[in-house]
Amino acid sequence: MAKLINGRKFAAIKGDFVVFLIGMRINSFWKIHKWLPVVIAMPKMLKELYNNPEYGFLDERSWFGRNTISVQYWRSFEHLENYAKNKNLEHFPAWVAFNKKVSKNNAVGVWHETYKISQGNYENIYINMPIFGLGKAGEIDSAEGKNNNAAGRMNRENIKQN
């Protein structure tokens, strides 16, 4: 079990960053040969990203089920796009294979959303939680004093460098 961090905490990242949501939906459970390649591709990509911090990947958390989602944090949109388009890395060949074999049937669906986040234009709170979400990608601090409420945590200027 993950170690709980007691009390009220919040997370911050110095500078702008990107939140990338990507997922899949299994529409036809019995067509395992159609959706299994999509499922198998993601762990290879994540291993590659964790092993190569220069790609700009900061952290990720996934939830699994019929609708699967991966919430990812990236240093910049340019880092994310460079990774996605690099023909020598795990993502590009998997995406080409998906488009050739799977995209024209309805056994599995895929989606993504990308959000560019500017420093000082987000806030969060974690109460009696293990390090989670943005807290894993950035720095954790106590939500006390001026950081006790959402307005105080928004528009922070003195953020630690990640």
Secondary structure, 3 states (H helix, E strand, C coil): CCCCEEEEEEEECCCCEEEEEEEEEECCCCCHHHHHHHHHHHHHHHHHHHHCHHHCEEEEEEECCCEEEEEEEECCHHHHHHHHHCCCCCHHHHHHHHHHHCCCCCCEEEEEEEEEECCCCCCCCEEEECCCCHHHHCEEEECCHHHCCHHHHCCCCCCCCC
